[in-house]
């Protein structure tokens, strides 16, 4: 390359660099958001978290006036997506629509060192809350939680319960019942909640905990019996079903939530805009109707409250997992 061509090449490279720096500086100076937001979901398409997250993303995009692109990254109890979030650049352009087990149960069960759910994430706010329901087959000789516990105590090998797998929320919900009631109950893990529910319906296992959206059709068809809900208060869709506390299991409360989180170090102005967007979405009548029809309650907690909740729930599940010797 002769001197003239060399100088020309250097000039082109310098020009490209300056254009790149100018574009970066311009992006930095523009108010957030100035580009699409990627929203990670740690579960496969079609499940309750994915379905709810995509509904939320639609309204969220409209409020923020920027595209919100959903990307599924399932695996390791949703910890793969959570880990990617923890390690992302804290600029607000990669977020996570998270279900509580990903940060309160899975890290405990799997003894994960990928990220610290207490320190490595920014909890922006919750969006919805859900409760589980204890259901049994119609031929189970128990019509209340008390009768189920007494039956288990008198028949130590007779009571079995299903779950979506070891360490899932419905597994640990049943383990908490077994520990609280001091009643022997055998865990039967499945590859998902639906196969477990089918075996409750078919009488192959005694009971399980599952979400209202899944079990209501089977209750209405007379194929299973609801004994109690896991929230502190009864739920509107099942006003005649008592809470676990009302049913005699003291201090028993297990409620899950879906919310929004990002990496540690999100700027305060970005966090505040995101929380304000959550508030706007959850006040939208169409969004509220859609979510409530699916059996969820809209419960919006701010980042500080949600962070404290994560810490509290981690402590509960750490004890349950340790006492059950799950890992």
PyMOL commands that set and color helices and strands:
alter all, ss='L'
color gray80, all
select helices_A, chain A and resi 3-29+48-64+76-86+101-104+106-109+145-154+169-181+193-201+212-220+236-238+268-282+285-293+303-324
alter helices_A, ss='H'
color red, helices_A
select strands_A, chain A and resi 37-41+68-72+94-99+121-137+160-163+186-189+207-211+224-229+255-263+297-298
alter strands_A, ss='S'
color yellow, strands_A
deselect
rebuild
show_as cartoon
